[in-house]
Amino acid sequence: MRQMQGAIGLAPDDPSNGPSFIASLKDAGVIQNNMFGVFMRTSLTSTFMFGNYDNNYLPSGQSVYWLNRVKSYSKWALKIQDA
């Protein structure tokens, strides 16, 4: 299996570079929301969605857990309180 370092064009908006790929899709009306959803598992069946997420991937009775992004224009960063 080939290792991946990331996905092209998924950085947050950056004032020095302009809108992100996701923001450009939203502005063009291609996607509904300025977001992307990722469902990953250990098998080769993973899903990546632009503009929304799919509740069908959530366990029964569970909802999406939203995290605030640490203020950074160049990368995605989340504050971890416990591991």
C-alpha positions in Angstrom: 0.0 0.0 0.0 1.3 3.5 -0.9 1.4 6.0 1.9 -0.3 9.4 1.4 0.8 12.7 3.0 -2.5 14.5 2.5 -5.0 15.7 -0.1 -4.3 18.5 -2.5 -6.4 21.6 -2.0 -7.9 21.0 1.4 -6.0 23.6 3.4 -8.2 26.3 5.1 -8.6 29.7 3.4 -5.4 31.7 3.6 -5.3 35.5 3.2 -2.0 35.3 1.3 -3.3 32.6 -1.2 -7.0 33.4 -1.5 -9.9 31.1 -1.0 -9.4 27.4 -0.6 -10.5 24.7 -3.1 -13.5 24.0 -0.9 -14.5 27.7 -0.6 -14.1 28.0 -4.4 -16.5 25.1 -5.0 -19.0 26.7 -2.6 -18.7 30.1 -4.2 -19.3 28.5 -7.7 -22.4 26.7 -6.4 -21.0 23.3 -6.9 -21.4 22.3 -3.3 -23.9 23.3 -0.7 -21.6 24.0 2.3 -18.0 25.1 2.8 -17.0 21.8 4.4 -15.9 18.3 3.7 -16.6 15.0 5.4 -14.3 12.0 5.8 -15.3 8.5 6.9 -12.3 6.3 7.4 -11.9 2.7 8.4 -9.1 0.1 8.3 -10.5 -1.6 5.2 -10.2 -0.1 1.8 -13.7 1.2 2.0 -13.5 4.9 3.0 -15.4 7.9 1.8 -14.6 11.5 1.2 -17.4 14.0 0.6 -17.3 17.6 -0.5 -19.9 20.1 0.8 -21.6 17.8 3.4 -21.4 14.6 5.4 -23.6 11.5 5.3 -25.4 10.5 8.5 -25.6 6.9 7.2 -22.0 6.5 8.3 -22.8 7.3 12.0 -23.6 4.6 14.4 -27.3 4.4 15.4 -28.3 7.1 17.8 -25.1 9.1 17.4 -24.6 12.5 15.9 -21.7 14.4 14.4 -19.2 15.8 16.9 -18.0 19.2 15.8 -14.5 20.5 16.9 -13.4 24.1 16.7 -10.3 24.7 14.6 -7.3 26.3 16.3 -6.7 29.6 14.6 -4.2 28.9 11.8 -4.4 30.0 8.2 -2.0 27.5 6.8 -3.1 24.2 8.3 -5.9 22.3 10.0 -5.2 22.1 13.8 -7.5 20.9 16.6 -6.9 21.4 20.3 -6.8 18.0 22.1 -7.8 18.0 25.7 -7.3 14.3 26.5 -6.0 11.2 24.8 
